[in-house]
Amino acid sequence: MYKQMYYTDDLTNMSEEIVFKQLHEIIESGEEEIKPTAITVQDIAAIALNNIPPKYICNVLDKQNFPNSLKAELESLEKFARYQVLKAIQVVRNNPHD
């Protein structure tokens, strides 16, 4: 509710972007057999994101051309996010949200 009071279009949680990228790649590759319904995807993303530190950026220039220090951090975050997404898939598979 309060977020809508302010301009936040440039604020991006890169962890969220990376989790959805990893989830998309896993679904597309068929690496894990899951039905990508809205509820399943949101459950997987929520579980994974709750185990990953947020990484917010708001500078438009940083979004277009990541500084080297941020690139290294994001590469590490991608590996960790993939691991967390795979774990989250197992949790959702074992505890489906009916």
C-alpha positions as CSV (number, residue, x, y, z in Angstrom):
1,M,0.0,0.0,0.0
2,Y,2.7,2.5,0.9
3,K,4.9,1.6,-2.0
4,Q,2.4,3.0,-4.4
5,M,2.8,6.4,-2.7
6,Y,6.3,6.7,-4.2
7,Y,8.0,6.3,-7.6
8,T,9.6,2.9,-7.5
9,D,9.7,1.9,-11.2
10,D,13.6,2.0,-11.1
11,L,13.9,-0.2,-8.0
12,T,14.6,-3.8,-9.0
13,N,15.3,-6.8,-6.8
14,M,17.9,-8.6,-8.9
15,S,17.4,-11.7,-6.8
16,E,13.8,-11.9,-7.9
17,E,14.8,-11.5,-11.6
18,I,17.4,-14.2,-11.2
19,V,15.0,-16.6,-9.5
20,F,12.5,-16.3,-12.3
21,K,15.2,-16.7,-14.9
22,Q,16.5,-19.9,-13.3
23,L,12.9,-21.2,-12.9
24,H,12.1,-20.5,-16.5
25,E,15.3,-22.2,-17.7
26,I,14.5,-25.3,-15.5
27,I,11.0,-25.5,-16.8
28,E,12.0,-25.0,-20.5
29,S,14.8,-27.5,-20.3
30,G,12.6,-30.2,-18.7
31,E,15.3,-30.7,-16.1
32,E,12.6,-31.0,-13.5
33,E,9.1,-32.2,-14.3
34,I,6.7,-29.6,-12.9
35,K,3.4,-28.1,-14.1
36,P,4.1,-24.4,-14.4
37,T,0.7,-23.2,-13.1
38,A,0.5,-19.7,-11.6
39,I,0.2,-21.1,-8.1
40,T,3.1,-23.6,-8.5
41,V,5.4,-21.0,-10.0
42,Q,4.6,-18.5,-7.3
43,D,5.0,-21.1,-4.5
44,I,8.4,-22.1,-5.9
45,A,9.6,-18.5,-6.3
46,A,8.4,-17.5,-2.9
47,I,10.2,-20.4,-1.2
48,A,13.4,-19.8,-3.1
49,L,13.3,-16.0,-2.5
50,N,12.8,-16.5,1.2
51,N,16.2,-18.3,1.2
52,I,18.1,-15.8,-0.9
53,P,19.3,-12.4,0.2
54,P,17.7,-9.5,-1.7
55,K,19.9,-7.5,-4.1
56,Y,18.3,-4.2,-4.9
57,I,19.5,-1.8,-7.5
58,C,17.9,1.4,-8.6
59,N,20.5,3.1,-10.7
60,V,19.4,3.0,-14.4
61,L,23.0,3.0,-15.5
62,D,23.9,0.0,-13.3
63,K,21.0,-1.9,-14.9
64,Q,22.3,-1.3,-18.4
65,N,26.0,-1.9,-17.7
66,F,26.8,-3.7,-14.4
67,P,30.0,-2.7,-12.7
68,N,32.5,-5.6,-12.4
69,S,32.0,-6.0,-8.7
70,L,28.2,-6.3,-9.2
71,K,28.7,-8.8,-12.1
72,A,30.7,-11.1,-9.9
73,E,28.1,-10.9,-7.1
74,L,25.2,-11.6,-9.6
75,E,27.1,-14.6,-11.1
76,S,27.4,-16.1,-7.6
77,L,23.8,-15.2,-6.8
78,E,22.7,-17.1,-10.0
79,K,24.4,-20.3,-8.9
80,F,22.9,-20.0,-5.4
81,A,19.4,-19.1,-6.8
82,R,19.5,-22.2,-9.1
83,Y,20.2,-24.4,-6.1
84,Q,17.4,-22.7,-4.1
85,V,14.9,-23.0,-7.0
86,L,15.7,-26.7,-7.3
87,K,15.2,-27.2,-3.5
88,A,11.9,-25.2,-3.7
89,I,10.7,-27.4,-6.6
90,Q,11.1,-30.4,-4.3
91,V,9.3,-28.8,-1.5
92,V,6.3,-27.8,-3.7
93,R,6.3,-31.3,-5.3
94,N,6.1,-32.9,-1.9
95,N,3.6,-30.4,-0.5
96,P,1.4,-29.3,-3.4
97,H,-0.7,-26.2,-2.8
98,D,-4.2,-27.5,-3.6
